[in-house]
Amino acid sequence: MSSGNDTTKLAATALIAATTGAALSYLLLKNRSKSDPRISHTPNKIVARTSFIFPDADNVSTAAASMSHSDTQILYPHSHEERMRRRIAARMAVEDENSLPRQSVTVRVPASSANCGPGYDCIGMAVDLWTEVTVSRAEQFEITAEGEGAEDMPKDESNLLVTGVKAAYDTAQKEMPPLKYHVVSRVPYARGLGSSSAAIVAGIIAGLVLAGHRLPVWGSESLLQIAASIEGHPDNVAPVIYGGIQIGIHNGTRWITERVPSPPGMQLVMFIPDFIGKTSAARAVLKDTISRADAAFNIGRVAFLVHALAVGNLDNLKWGVEDRMHQPQRAQAIYPHLYPMIKAAEEAGACCGYLSGAGPTVMALTSGASGDIFTQREKERTDFSVAKAMMQVAQTYNVKGRIVVTQATQEGARVVKVEPPFSTADITFRDNV
């Protein structure tokens, strides 16, 4: 009889404990749902956002899981985009600090050399030649220009600088006011050195600053998306935005780009013809398809090119810049001086030579520069002898032009002046911008 009573008491105790535990769990869950703003009881509620992000397709389905396990998921040293994605997600929108519209802005943008041989429409290098563009609010539209190609560039709204500004205002969802533009160009116009991309990027940056609008970069590269959508490919706009040597591809959702190391001591020796090269004409000589053998040839050369740049083996650049997709066709149809000039440059000591962009500029890369070249003995470098050899070929083929010697730049486009300034009494930015 006592055994039965004990069993009954144990069952009753277990039932009471279970009921109490369930009640406590319910109360805790209810209290958490009230205090946690991420738990919503309103179906299909749309949260307004002040910015946009282009997430990769593979990351969309895992975003919630990534955030819910942020305390336990391992972040490796290279996971910089994931760190920034979490930071953005934690506040749900890019903050609008310094979003005051500006009256005037000056943007500095570099030249760029695309393709670099076999990297058709996907590899480009920022070149240490710069254009400055000032855009200001005004009563009526106006474009003035001085410097390289000032007479040739359009002075109406067809100018790609204006296209870039319009794209920025469209992105900001603001009405574009009347603006005046002044261009101080040191990038040769329509010579295969990215003058169009420089104009596009300068316009977008100027428009964003004037509109007081900012864009996400990490995990999105929104500025690159806008610029590449106008240009059609990233090989010029990516190095103009970020500087250095860039590889850009489209991953099915958005454009992405990565930097390739630039070897120290590398110089750029450019033969720039006096005539304009039209990209449309240079593309018109190319076929829509290539053979499997030519595709394999270019794949191998691109890999060799990137490896040579990454490890600093400039001797291998000669093989890395070889190409069968566009250079032979353009040399035969438009630029008969191309391959003789490349051969002469390499025989004079250049590491390699290639057609810059769609031409007509021929680019040769040399080595040996260290510090200020005008205090270094010439025989330690080859740029002078390479320049003379290239000019001799130009004279042989009766192609008028000039030689420019410079280097790659690791810096991309940036704001150099703005009114009112971003700097304050307590915080001063570079050049007191």
Salt bridges, closest charged atoms under 4 A:
ASP36 OD2 - ARG32 NH2 3.78
ASP36 OD1 - ARG38 NE 3.32
ASP56 OD1 - ARG254 NE 2.74
GLU81 OE1 - ARG254 NH2 3.77
GLU82 OE1 - ARG85 NH1 3.10
GLU82 OE2 - ARG86 NE 2.95
GLU95 OE2 - ARG91 NE 4.00
ASP121 OD1 - ARG283 NH2 2.83
GLU146 OE2 - HIS182 NE2 2.75
GLU148 OE2 - ARG402 NH2 2.48
GLU157 OE1 - LYS166 NZ 3.08
GLU221 OE1 - ARG254 NH1 3.43
ASP235 OD1 - HIS233 ND1 2.62
ASP294 OD1 - ARG324 NH1 3.25
GLU322 OE1 - ARG301 NH2 2.96
ASP323 OD2 - HIS326 NE2 3.84
GLU380 OE2 - ARG377 NH2 3.60
ASP383 OD1 - ARG381 NE 2.63
GLU411 OE2 - ARG414 NE 3.33
GLU411 OE2 - ARG430 NH1 2.43
ASP431 OD2 - ARG414 NH2 2.80
